[in-house]
């Protein structure tokens, strides 16, 4: 029998994928925290409304460990890191060790001054925020349910005014595909460093996704036109600042991204695993 070797190597530089909390202001229908056919209410069999605090972070991410970490992605499987009460304090702790922090958020939480403060902190190294904004004023809320586009733009503007880096990540659907070019132009004017079109794999075998809005109305999500993927790829090759993120083709051999990047995953319960496909994401395992 072969020897069971550890996935992660403490002798190599480490990255971490860290979920600070399972709390979130949004009710995205494809998210594991959401009951898609029950007015997008949170699934309380999964959501515990918990978070990792600064004291716990300091006890576990010791100075010795932090000296080996190059990057920490604050990206929740169920929650938005901005919902954690000590989010900025935790970011400040990591940045104190010159660790790059990548924070993923829908941008709808907190005040503009909070985001300005986060930006000022992030300018101390090459940390950045990924704002996940899937459309414009008339479409973003169709997937980012319970968010307000105007509030998101106010927060993003305040953050960018600090001089910190940010990316706009845009999940393409049929209902917002016509706005990709406009969103890209807005991102340039606002000062985003990158605009990425994301193509979700969460449609499942039926290639569509039905859900119930908070008002009881039924809606359906559909994939974007594949030709727009090619157009975005062309724009990227021409250096316009747009990038498309599409599922990788299978080559037969499975390569563990977490092992390759030396990147453990920690959820808000404190559980440690290889990635979100293993811990805290039953929905993704069933795809």
VENURPE-V377874 format. One line per field, one symbol per residue. ss: DSSP state (h for helix, s for strand, l for the rest). A space follows every 10 residues. Layout:
ss: ???
//
This chain:
ss: llllllllll lllsssssll slllllllll lllsslllll ssllllllll sllhhhhhhh llhhhhllss ssssllllll hhhlllhhhh hhhhhlllls ssssslllll lhhhhhhhhh hhlllllsss sslllllllh hhhlllllhh hhhhhhhhhh hlllssssss slslllhhhh hhhhhhhhhh lllsssssll lllllllsss sslllllsss sssllhhhhh hhhhhhhlll lsssslllll llllllhhhh hlssssllll lsslllllll lhhhhll
//
